Amino acid sequence: MSPQWTDAMLRLTLRGGTVYYLQHRDLSSAEPHYFVVLNLDPLGDDVLVLAMASSKVTSVRNRSRNLPPETLVEISPTEYADFTLQSIVDCNHRFRVTRQELLQKLQAGLAWEKIPLSAEILAKLRRGMLASSLIEEDIKDLLR
């Protein structure tokens, strides 16, 4: 049985490295994806900065071939147990949601909390986003 999400529960569980499985309004795909919270202080920030994982490793690498290699972070199923396939996070693209939007998705059963990422992988994702010339400075400020 899934938990009954409240603002208090979200505040207890929301951290950098928290992973949610959800569909985001900025994606054309109706399928949910894995999103990682990257903020240093997600409870104090107005917006949550999310990075999305994709199992289409070759496609993501090809799309981002002219960008710094550290902006692409591969994650294997041995590094993150909720992944069944080799996955990649393109740190040149960020997604944003408010805590309220996330809470509403959780309450409606449109988002699910997954096991958090390790501190090591989270650090790689933050470094990747900070290294990207495509990420706005105000977003980077939330990761420093």
Buried (B, 14 or more C-beta within 10 A) or exposed (E): EEEEBEEEBBEEEBBBBBBBBBBBEEEEEEEBBBBBBBBBEBEEBEBBBBBBBBBEBEEBBEBBEEBEEBBBBBBEEEBBEBBEEEBBBBBBBBBBBEBEBBBBBBBEEEBBBBEBBEEEBBBBBBBBBBBBEEBEEEBBEBBE
